Amino acid sequence: MITKQDTSRAEIFLLALQALSKAERKTVVNRLLEDPELREDLIDIAIVEERKGEPHRPFREYLAERSKKIKH
């Protein structure tokens, strides 16, 4: 669960990041990408954002369809 304090900290971080020069922001992003866990999180977030408008279906429906394909 995201708390009000989490949101406040995130806002402070975002404001500080926006205040940096382009070169400084690039350095921060590169440092984030050096950490495997943070890199994975950033990639996951980017994929979710990119695919927001795509049609979706329940996960159980997908699993049932996949199970049928595997059996044949």
C-alpha positions as CSV (number, residue, x, y, z in Angstrom):
1,M,0.0,0.0,0.0
2,I,1.3,3.4,-0.9
3,T,1.2,5.8,1.9
4,K,1.0,9.6,1.9
5,Q,4.5,9.7,3.2
6,D,5.7,7.6,0.2
7,T,3.9,9.9,-2.2
8,S,5.5,13.0,-0.5
9,R,9.0,11.4,-0.8
10,A,8.4,10.6,-4.4
11,E,7.3,14.1,-5.2
12,I,10.5,15.5,-3.5
13,F,12.6,13.1,-5.5
14,L,10.8,14.0,-8.8
15,L,11.2,17.8,-8.1
16,A,14.9,17.3,-7.4
17,L,15.3,15.2,-10.6
18,Q,13.5,17.8,-12.7
19,A,15.8,20.6,-11.3
20,L,18.9,18.8,-12.7
21,S,20.5,19.6,-16.0
22,K,19.9,17.2,-18.8
23,A,23.4,15.8,-18.3
24,E,22.8,15.3,-14.6
25,R,19.5,13.6,-15.2
26,K,21.2,11.3,-17.7
27,T,23.8,10.4,-15.0
28,V,21.0,9.6,-12.5
29,V,19.1,7.4,-14.9
30,N,22.3,5.6,-15.9
31,R,23.1,5.0,-12.2
32,L,19.5,3.6,-11.7
33,L,20.0,1.3,-14.7
34,E,23.3,-0.1,-13.2
35,D,21.3,-1.7,-10.4
36,P,19.7,-4.9,-11.6
37,E,16.6,-4.7,-9.4
38,L,16.0,-1.0,-10.2
39,R,16.6,-1.7,-13.9
40,E,14.0,-4.5,-13.9
41,D,11.5,-2.3,-12.1
42,L,12.0,0.5,-14.6
43,I,11.6,-1.9,-17.5
44,D,8.4,-3.3,-16.0
45,I,7.0,0.1,-15.4
46,A,7.8,1.2,-19.0
47,I,6.1,-1.9,-20.4
48,V,3.0,-1.4,-18.3
49,E,2.8,2.2,-19.4
50,E,3.3,1.3,-23.0
51,R,0.6,-1.3,-23.0
52,K,-2.1,0.5,-20.9
53,G,-4.4,1.0,-23.9
54,E,-4.3,-2.5,-25.1
55,P,-7.2,-4.8,-24.7
56,H,-7.0,-7.2,-21.8
57,R,-8.6,-10.3,-20.5
58,P,-8.6,-12.2,-17.2
59,F,-5.5,-14.2,-16.4
60,R,-7.4,-17.4,-15.7
61,E,-8.8,-17.1,-19.3
62,Y,-5.3,-16.9,-20.7
63,L,-4.2,-19.9,-18.6
64,A,-7.1,-22.0,-19.8
65,E,-6.3,-21.1,-23.4
66,R,-2.7,-21.9,-22.9
67,S,-3.4,-25.2,-21.2
68,K,-5.6,-26.2,-24.2
69,K,-2.8,-25.4,-26.7
70,I,-0.2,-27.4,-24.7
71,K,-2.5,-30.5,-24.6
72,H,-2.9,-30.5,-28.4
